[in-house]
C-alpha cells in the first residue's frame, strides 16, 4: 500500500495509540501503528469524499460527505462491515 497523502484533513488515535488519517483527496483513510509504521489503507473502493474518522469498539467509523453516509469498517481486517445515513441503514 501507499503511505503518502494527497490531502490529509483529519485524524484519530485509538486506545492502542494507532493513528488513522483521513485523506480527502486520496479518498481513503491511512492506518499507522503506535510507532508510526504504515498498516494499510481503508475505504479505497467505497469512499468518495471522506472527512472524519473515529475508532471505537474495534470499529472504524468514516464520514463520507459526498456519499452522505458513515461507513463502518472492522478495525482488524479494514473491511467494510456496514454503513448508515440519515434515513437508511444497509442490510449488509
TORKE-856452 format. One record per residue: x, y, z of N, C-alpha, C in turn; residue in three letters. Coordinates in steps of 0.02 Angstrom, whole numbers, plus 50000, padded with zeros to 5 digits. Example, Ala and Ser with C-alpha at 12.3 -4.5 7.8 and 13.67 -1.06 7.14 Angstrom:
<atoms>
506604971650390506154977550390506604983550390ALA506424988850354506844994750357506455000250394SER
</atoms>
This chain:
<atoms>
500404994050000500005000050000500425006250000UNK500115011749984500455018149979500325022250042UNK500865024050076500795027750139500805035250131UNK500885037750070500905045050059500195047950057UNK500145054550069499505058050071499425062650011UNK498785063549991498615068449940498365074849974UNK497915074250023497665079950060497375077550127UNK497795076550178497545074450243497145079950276UNK496555078250303496125083350333495925081950405UNK496005075750428495785074150496496125067750518UNK496115066450584496425060350610496105058250675UNK496245052050694496005049350758496535044450784UNK496585044050850497035039250882496615034750926UNK496695028050918496295023350956496615021951025UNK496315017451062496535015851130497235012651132UNK497465010051075498115006851071498635011451040UNK498455017851032498885022951002499025021950928UNK498585018250893498625017850820498325024250792UNK498605026650737498395032850706498025031550642UNK497465035050631497065034550571497005041550541UNK497225042350478497245048950446496775048950385UNK496305053650384495845054450328496195058250273UNK496215055250213496505058550154495925060050106UNK495665066150109495065067950072495175067449996UNK495755069549972495895069349900496085062249877UNK496395058449923496565051549907495975046849913UNK495425049349942494805045549950494895039349993UNK495265040050049495385034350092495605036650161UNK495715031650204495985032750271496615028450277UNK497165031450298497785027750308497855025850381UNK498075019750395498155017350463498905016250478UNK499105018350539499795017650562499785014850632UNK500275010650649500305007950717500595013050765UNK500675011150828500885015750880501585018550870UNK502005015150831502685017650817502745020950749UNK502165021750715502155025450652502235021350589UNK502245014750595502305010550536501635010050500UNK501645010750434501045010450393500725003450399UNK500075003250411499714996950421499204995450366UNK499065000150323498594998850269498135004650255UNK497745003850203497275008950180496565006350187UNK496125010750209495425009050221494985013050172UNK494495009550142493995012950102494175014550031UNK494665011250003494885012749934494315012149883UNK493855007449893493315006349845492685010149861UNK492555011549925491915014249945491895021849954UNK492445024849974492425031849994492485036549935UNK492075041849936492095046949884492425053349910UNK492215055549970492505061649999492495060950075UNK492965056950102492995056050175493225062350209UNK492925063750268493115069950303493295068850376UNK493075063250406493205062250477493235054750492UNK493575053050547493645046050567493645045550643UNK493315040350668493305038850740493375031350747UNK493765029150797493855022050810493565020550878UNK493105015750881492765013950943492535006650940UNK492655002850993492424995950998492644991650938UNK493274992250919493554988350863493234989650796UNK492914995550790492624997650726492905004550708UNK492975005650643493205012050617492615015250582UNK492415021150604491855024850576492135030550534UNK491935030750469492195035850424491615039750394UNK491625046250403491125050750374491315052150301UNK490845050950256490945052150184490415057050161UNK490595063350154490085068450140489795068150070UNK490165065550020489875065049953489425058949945UNK489515053949987489055048149987488495049150038UNK488535054550077488035056050129487935050250177UNK488495047350200488435041650245489055040850289UNK488985036550338489525034450382489665027150366UNK490275025750345490485018850333490785015950396UNK490635009650409490895006250469491345000550446UNK491975000650468492474995650449492704991750510UNK492894985550498493204981450550493914983950562UNK494094985050624494754987750641495314982950622UNK495204976550629495724971550615495804970250540UNK495254968950506495284967150435495274973150388UNK495034978950414494954985050374494414984350320UNK493994979350326493454978150277492824981750298UNK492434983950247491794987150259491304982250291UNK491024984150348490524980050382489824982250367UNK489724988750364489054991550359489114999050345UNK488565002250336488555009650332487855012050352UNK487825018450369487175021350382487175028650359UNK486575031150346486485038150327485855040650362UNK485645046650347485125049950385484495045750394UNK484245042650341483615038950347483655031750322UNK484275028850322484355022150296484935018650330UNK484855012350345485395008050369485435002050322UNK486025000650296486084994950250485964988450285UNK485824983250247485694976650275486274971950264UNK486874974550254487464970350245487604966250305UNK
</atoms>
